[in-house]
Amino acid sequence: MRLAHFLAQIGHESSFRATEENGRYSATRMREIFGCKGGRAQYDRNTDDCRLGDDGRPARLRPKLWTEQDLYAGNAERLLGYVYADRLGNGSEESGDGYRYRGRGLVQLTGKDNYLAFTAAHNARDAGDPRDFVADPDLLVSELKYAIESAFWYWDARKVNALADADDLEGVTRAVNGGLNGLEDRGARLARIKTALGI
């Protein structure tokens, strides 16, 4: 069960390639992915806005995606710098940390705190290969072994096995993604993998 969940999540996150987060989205797509409180489920494609919150107004998490769309649409550096600012150990939007520590590797490791923790774990496990993934985050893209290692480390650090053992797709997805983005695709992948593994 663990393997099935792991493969389904990695398949969704990176299609099994050591990739990096793209971040070049159209104005409507960036709003759908990053704009609303409660994630994509709260985005209304018909109005290109968030569903109404308790106060009767659109529940926008990142209003600049509407008010300054020309600054962020199609510009990965600015967009990811904004949406990942002041969280996950990243500095302000102006620091550039959001883009610098964007998702990379098979699990799309994101945020300076994760790069710091992965650096410490890697160096403790493999003292003969000291690396600083904070100083050189692109190693998770250029070196497949680090893309794979970061996925295993993240899975273990987030204690995802217990959720996988319980066959808790939503719990596993929240642990990997921080929300339920792509839940339908993750579920479809999981079903196919379970069939292939005879589970």
N, C-alpha and C positions, 0 to 999 in steps of 0.2 A: 504494500500500500504506500509506503514511504517513497519508493522509487517512482511509482505512478504519479503521485502528487508533485514530486520534484521535477520530473520531466514535463508535466503539464504546465507548471509555473514557468520553467525556463523556456519552454517552447513559446509561451505567450510573451514573456519579457524580451527575449532576444532572438527567437527563431533558431536557437542553438548556434549563433554566431557571436563572436566577440565584438559586439557593436557598441556604439555610443549613442546616447539620446540625440535625436535629430534636432528637435526644437524649432524647425522652420515650418510654421503652421500659418494657414490663412487666418484672417481675423475671426471668422466664425468658428473655425476649428480650435483655435487657442482658447476662445471663450468657453467652448464646450468642455475642453479638457481641464482647464485651470481656473475658470472664472467663478464658479458657483459654490456657495456653502453647501456641503453635502455631496459634492462631486458631480460627475456627469449626469447622474439620474435627476438632478435638479435643473438641468439645462433644457430649455424648450426651443426646439429647432424652428417652430413656427414663428416665434417672436424674436429669435436670436437673443434671448435674455434668460435670466434665471427665473424659476418659478417664484411665486410670491411667498415671502416670509411671513412670520407672525404679525409683523407691523404693516402688512399689506403692500409692501414694496418688494421689488426683485431682491432675492437673497444673494447679492453679489459678494464674493469673497475678495476678488481683486478688481475693483472698479476701473482701474487704469486700462484694463483690456478693452473697455468700451470708450473711455474718454480720451485715451491716447493710443488708439489702435494702430495708427501709422508708425508709431515708434517701435511697436513690438511684433506686428504681423510680419512674417517672413524673416525675422531677425533673431536667430537662435541665441546669440550672445546677450542681447537685451532682454528677450523674453525669459530665458532661464535664469538670468541674473535677477529678474524681478520676482518670478514665482517661487524661487528657492531662497530668497533673501531672508535673513533674520530667523532662520530655522535650520534644523539638522546640523547645527554648529557653524553655519555660514554667517558671514558678516552681512552688512547692509547691501542694498542693491548696488551702490556705488563701488563696493569692494570687489565686485566681479566673482565672488565665491560661488554664487549660484550656478554660473556657467562653468567655472573652473571645476567644480565638483558635481557636474551633471552625471546622469546615469551612464555607467560604463560596465562592460563585462557581461557575462551571461545572465546575471541577476539584476543588472542595471543598478549597481551600487551607487547611491546618491547621497550627497551631503558630506561636509568636511569631517563631522564626527565619525561617520562610517569609514572614511578613508584613514583617519587617525587610528581607529580601533583595528582595522584590517592590517595596517602597517605593524602595529604592536603584535598582533597575533601571528602574522607571517614571520616576523623576525624572531619571536620566541620559539616558533616551530622549526624554523630553518635558519639557524645562526650562520650557516655557511653561505647564505644568499641574502645578505641584508639589503632591504629596499625601503625607500621612502615614497609611498604612494601619494602622500600629500604633496610632496615636491614634484612628483612625476606621475600624475594620475593617468596619463595616457598609456602607461604600462598595462592597464587592464584591457586595452584595445590592441596594442601592438604585440603583446605576448600572451598567447592562448593559455599557457599554464596559469597565469595570474587571473585571467578571466574565469577559468574553471575554479581555481582555488578560492577566489572571492565569493563565488556562488555557494560553495560548500561551507565556507566560514560564515556567511550571512545566515544560511539555513540553520546552522548549529547555534549561532549567537542569538537568534530569535526563537530558539527552542521550537522549531516548526514540526519536528518529528511527532510530538504528542498530538498535535492537531491532525497530522496526516494519518496517524494510527487510528484516530477516531473518524477518519474519512470526512473531516469537516472542511469542505471546499471553501466556504466563506471565511472561516478562521484562518486557513492557510493563506488565502488570498490577502486578507488584511495584514497578516504577518509579513508577507513578501512585498506587498504593494502599498500598504498604509491605508488602503480603502478597498473598494470593490470594483475598481476599473477593470474592464475586460472580463468580468465574471462569466458571461455566457461563453466566450471563446475558451477560457480556462476550463470550464466544465465540459465542453465538447472535446477538448484535447484529452482531458482526464478519462472520459468515457472510452475514447478510442484506444488510449494506452492501456487501460484496464482490460479491454477486450484482447489486445495484442499480448498482454502478459498473462491472460487467463485468470484474472482476478474477478 
